[in-house]
Amino acid sequence: MMALQQGLTSSLVMRDGALVERMDDPSCDQQTLFRTYAAFPRVNRVVSGWRSTYLSQIRPRFTGPAHSLVDIGSGGGDVARALLGWARRDGVRLDVTAVDPDPRAFDYMQTLPPVDGFSSRRCSSTDLADEGARFDFVISNHVLHHLAAAELGGVLADSERLARRAAVHSDIRRSAAAYLLFSAFTAARFRGSFIREDGLLSIRRSYRFDELAAIVPPGWTVKEQAPHRLLLLFEPDPSGA
């Protein structure tokens, strides 16, 4: 085991942004993709830490009975719907918009039971920003590692235009431990989906703290979140400067 971890540590020293995940292939099997979207709630409950992120970054910024949130690159929409439910239990109406430019993600979200306060759109963050849309909160989950440098800069610039209160982008923190734990967690689960294969590729594509901190623009803060997460945070200047 020690030799395996040492080998993984060496192979994960450098971020491999050239890797392509199966679900990003426009020609991938749609049924397998939809099974992957359907498995995301179980996966994200274990690995994404959004309950902690909600408690630390979103709930403290509630100042009234109703707020709005947009989830960029929402995939199957499970994180957006979870946030809506947590806010509702806290007595706050959170109107959530899940957006994804991939038509397959939009089509999948149309198959889900309707939830009051939840809507979905097939569009990008730039489309929203160019429309002049504003939301109290802007979030994403597992999007950053998919983006080339120029795309990352674009999403962050869009987030600054869209967010009234805060932008919170959550992603994996690359490490051998994260790779081994996810490999063990998915070894006998999620068959017939892209969860295991793409999840391991995602870890190899993801950032470490110093790597992400070195490329984000001024005004953004990188924070580590246990056990293997990075949060990229932005809070608008209340003066509007």
Protein Blocks (a to p, Z undefined) as FASTA:
>chain_A
ZZmmmmmmmmmmpccfkbccfklpmkbcfklmmmmmmmmmmmmmmmnommmmmmmmmmmm
pcbfbdcdddehklnommmmmmmmmmmmnopacddddddfblklmmmmmmpccdehiacd
dddfklmmmnopacfbdcdehklmmpcfklmmmmmmmmmmmpmkbccdddddddfklmmm
mmmmmmmgoihiaklmmmmmmmmmmccfklmmmmpcehiacddddfbbccddddddfklZ
Z
